[in-house]
Amino acid sequence: MKAAVALIISGVLLLVAGIFWVWRDPHPTDHPGYLPQRAPRALRLPALSPQTPPATEGHPSRSEHRTTAYGHSVGTTDAGNHSQTFTPLEQGIFWARALERALPQGFSDEYTLHWQEFARTASVVSMERGCGRSTNRLVTLSDGSRACVRYGINPEQIQGEVLSFYLSRLLGLRTVPPCVLSKVGSSQWAPVQAELGGTGWTSGSLVTITPWLYNLSSVLPPLALRAEDGKLLPLREELRSGHASLVELAQWGDLILFDYLTANFDRLVSNLFSLQWDSRVMLRGTNNLHRTPDGTLVLLDNEAGLVHGYRLRDTWDKYNGQLLSTVCLFRRGVFRRLRELYIGRRAAEELHALYTAREPLAADLGMLTEQEAQILQERVGVIYRHIQTCQGKYS
């Protein structure tokens, strides 16, 4: 009898507790000033092609500010203090302004100029193997920060690295790390003079210095660009299920345009090429591409761009063209710059002007040849006409 009474009492207590639990608000409101606001949920990708996608919803978030070991801001996102509804596209082919504001800032102008000024005058106090090829070195600078030094097999690789950086700035892209030139054996290298003999570097050669970035992760190609049966197809159903974010896809669009302009074959193009013997290559990290903690896609090691890429474009353009054909979503700022370069027909001249104004050793390394300058202008035209085709289809 006592056991039965105890069982009844326990049941009543459980019932009361259950009623209280159900009555309690399962999602308490985060009041500003009392509780931290939740991080934003990723924007979801409705489709690769701009065909009236459904609206996506942004969620409140306090501003986030993350830095690398150099203290530079690699991204600030402020979605506001209330729920907003975003329409991902405007005029059929342009990312919405609200979405563009949500993109990571990348390497800001302020940080880039400050780092370049320091890197040109800082002493190299130690060096070790690292940063890719066996001829490259991971160095420590006089303030304790680290940097990658790349020694090209030939000067065109160094040209590709530094000119690709300046072309990215010309286009308003902020995802290529800052880059400066340095002359092997100059006073900057005095503390490690004895170690230079073991590098195989030729005294007086030009090398590039870029910041060493921490906490990077590998990046899979987005679902929209993954190969299926050896062909590049937009996997729309998977995209609708929310496996890729709009913010990341917008950065991928910039990357593809940039790699087409520079004829860079050492990033996603090399993955496509490898499909003929490795069917799972697109399920692994992309060459020379990494993600920072705030979501910035960083385009590393651009030695294959421009000079080297243009020389080998007959081999690789099939893949760069294939990638370009998948993109019909653009940022307005990038489109405006491309349009200006197309109409003015001064892409190489503007690139050289920026390069010589900002790089003291530019004249020592040299510029694009007349033929390479023409190729750059032609590729600007190909992209501009491609955007017009997209406008005709979707605007």
N, C-alpha and C positions, 0 to 999 in steps of 0.2 A: 504494500500500500504506500509506504513511504517513498519507494522508488518511483511509483506512478506519479505521486504528487510532485516529486522533484523533476520528473520528466516534463510534466505540464508547465511548471514554473519556468523551466529552461526554454521551452517552446515559446512561451509568452514573451520572455525577455528577448529572444532572437527576433520575434515578429516586430517588437517595438523598435529594436535596433535597425531592422530592415526598413521600416517606415521612415525612421529618421534619416537613414542613408539616402533613400530615394528622394526625400523632401529637400535634402541639402543640394545646393547648386553644384553640379559636377564640373562646371567650368567657371570658377570665380573670376570676376573682372580684375584685371591688373590696374590698380589705381596709380596714376603718375605720382611719383614722389614716395610711394610706399613699397611697391613691388616692382621688380624689373620687368620690362615688357618682353614678350616672347620674340625670338628671332623670326625673320620672315620665312614663310614657306616658299620653296622655289617656284618660280613661274613655270607653267607647263607648256610644252610645245604641241600645238594642235596639228600642224602639217608643215611639210617642207615647202610646198608650193603655196603661194598666197591666194587661197581660194576661200575668202570670207570665213576665216576661222572664228570659233566661238571666243567670247571674251574670257580672259583669265582674271583671277582675283589676287590682288596683293594684300598682304597682311601687315598689321602694324609692327613697327620695329624701331627701337632706338637707334640712333646713328652708331655705326661701328667703324672703328679706326684701327687698322692693323698696320704694323710696320715690319720691315725686314730688319736684319741685324744692322743695317746702315741707318736706320731711323727714317727711311723714306716711306711716305704713305702710298701703299699699293692699292688703296680702294676705300671709298666712303660711300655708304648706301644709307639713304634716309627715305623710308617709305611713308613717313608721316605718322600721325598719332591716331589715325582712324582708318577703317577699311576703305580701300579704293578699288574700283573696277577698271582694269586696263583693257583697251582694245589693242591687240599686239601690232596691228598694221595700220598705216595711213596711206591713202592713194594707191592701195594695192600692193606696193613693193617696198615701202619704207617702214622701218621699225618705228613704232610710236615714240613720241618724245619722252613720255613717262618711262618707257622701257630703256631708252638711251640713257636717261639720267640714272637708271639703276645699274648701268654697266660699271665695272671696276675702273678706277682712274688710271691704273697702270703707272708708268714712270712719269711723274709730273715734270713740267718744264723746270720748275724751281729745283727739284731734286736732281734732275739731269745736269743742269748747269753747275750746280754746287759740286756734284760728284766728279764731273769732268775737270773742273778747276783743280780739285784736290788731287785727282789721279795723275795729272800731268806733272805735279811738283813733288808728290810723295816719294820717298825712297823705298825701294824694294829691300826688305830686311831679311827675308828668308824665302826659299822656294822648294817645292817638292813636286813629284809627279802627280798629275791629275788634270782634269778639265778635258777629257777626251783623248785625242791622239797622243802617242808617246812623245811627240815633239813639244806638246803643250806643257804648261806648268801652272800649278796652283801656288800663288805667292801671298805673302803677308806684307802689308804696307806699313809705313812708319806709325800710323795711328792704331795698329793692331787689327785693322779690317783686312779681309782677304779678297783676292781678285783672281780672275782667270787670264792668263797670258797665252795667246795663240800665235804660234809660229807657222806660217804657211809653207807648204811644200814649194809653192811658187808665189810671186807677188799678187797674182790675180785672186788668190783666196783671201789675202789680206784686204785687197780692194773690195771684194765682195762683202766682207764682214762690215767694214766701215761705211761703204756707200749704201748698203742695205739699211743700216741704222739711220742714216740721214734721209733716205727716201721715206722711211716710216714716219719720221718727224714731218717731212714735207706733206704727207698725206693726212696728218693729224692722228696717226696711230701711235699708241703709247705702250705697246706691248713688247717692243724690242729693247733689250737692256742698253743703257748708255755705253758708248764705246769711244776710246781715245787711242791714238797712235803713240808708240814709244820707240826710240832708236836703241837697239842693243849696244851696250857699252857706253852709253851716255852717263852723266853724273848720277842719274836716278838709280843706276845699277851698281854704283860703287860698293855698297855693303856686301854684295854677293858676287863680286868680280871673280873670285876664285872658283865659284860654282858654275859660272857660265861656260867654262871649258867642257863640262860634262853634258851640256845640253845639245851639242851639235849645231848650235846657232852660229851664224856668220856675223862677226862684229860689224855694226853699222846697218844691219837689216832692220826693217820695220816690223813691229809686232803690234797686235791689238791687245788692249786691256779692257776688261769688262768686269763689273762687280760680281762677286760670288754671292749667290742667293741661297738662303737657307729655307728649310721646311717646304721644299717643292715635292710635288707628287706627280706621278705619270698620268697621262691623259689618253683615254680611249677615244677613237673617232666617234662622233655622235651617231645615233642610230640612222639618222637621215643620210649618212654618207657611208654606211658600211656596205661592203660588197656582198652580193648574193649570187651564187652561180657564176662568179667571175665578172659580173656586171654591177655598175654602180646604180643602185635604185633607191628611191625614197621609200622607206618602210613606213608608210603613213599610219597603218593601224597601230604599230608599236609606238609611234610617236604620239598618237592620240592617247595612249594609255599612260603617258606621263613619264617616259624614261629619259627624257632630256629636257633641259631648261631653255627657255627663250634667251636668257642672258648668255648662256654658253654658246648657243647656236649663232647669236649675233656676232660673237667673237670669232667663231669658225668662219663665218662669211668674210670677215675682214682678212683672216689668215689666208683664205683661198685666193682672194683678189691680190693680196700682197705677193704670195708665192707665184701667182701667174705673172705679175709685173716683173718680178726678178728672175723668173724661170728657175726658181729654186726646186731642185729635185730631191733634196735630202731631208724631206719631212714626210708629209702624207703621200707624196708621189712615190717615194721609195717603198712605202707599204703596198701601194697598188701594184707596183712592178713585181713585188715579191709574191703576189697572189698566184702567179703561175706555178710556183712550186710549194707554197705554204698557204693552204686554204684558211688558216686561222690567224693570219698575220693581223687582220683588222680587229681581232679580239684582244690585242695586246697594245701596250702603250705606243704612242706615236713618236717617231724620231724627232729629236731636238725640239720637243714641246713639253712644257711642264705647267702645272697649276700651282699658284700661290694659295695660302690659306683663305684669302678673300675671294678666290675664284678667277683671278686674272690668268689668262692663258699666255704664258711667256714664250716668245719665239727665240730660242737659243741657237747659237752657232749657225750664222748665215753666210758662211764662206762660199757655199755653192751658188749664192745669188748673183745676179747681174753678170759680171765678166765671165766667170766659169760656167754659169748656167746658160748664158747666151751662146757660148761656144759649143755647148752640147745640146742645144734646144731641139735639134732634129731628132735626137734620141728620146727626149723626155716630154716634148710638148704634147704628145698624144694623151698623156696622163694629166698634165696641167689643164689642157683643154677639156678633158672629161670632167675634171673637178669644177672648172668654171661653169660648165653647163648646168650644174646642180644648184647654182646660187641664183635666186631671184628675190632676195631679201637684202636690203642695203641700209646703211646708215646715211642720213642726209649729208652730214659733214664730209664723209669720204666721197660721196657722189659729187658734191660741189667742187671739191679739189680736183677730182678726175676730169670733170667738165671743163674747169679752167685750164688744166694742162692740155686737154684735147683741143680746145678752141685756140689757145695761145700758141700751141705747138712749140712749147719751150720747156718740156719736161726735164731734159738733160741740163739745159742752161740754169733752171731754177735749182736743180739738185746740186750742180757744181757751185753755184753762188752760196748756198747754205753751207756746203761742205768746206769751201775755202774760208768762209767767214768764221767758222767755228773750230776748224782743225788746223793748228799751226804747221803740221807736217804734211798737209794735203799736197802741196806742190812736189814734195819729195817722192810721194807714192804715185801720183799721177791721177788723171781723170779717165772717164769713159772715152773711148775712141769715137771718131765720127760715126763709124758703123754701129757701134754699141749704142750710141745716143739715138740713132735712127731706130734701132730695134726697140728701145725703151718707148719711144714715141708711138711706134706701131702697136705695141702692146697696150698702151693707154687707149688707143683707138679701138682695139678689139674689145676691151672691157666696156668702154663708153657705148659702143654699138650694141653690146650684149644687154646693157641696162635699158637701152631704148627698146630692144626686142621684148624684154620683160614688161616694160611699161605698156607696150602695145597689147600684150596678152592679158594683163591683170589690172591695169588702172581703170 
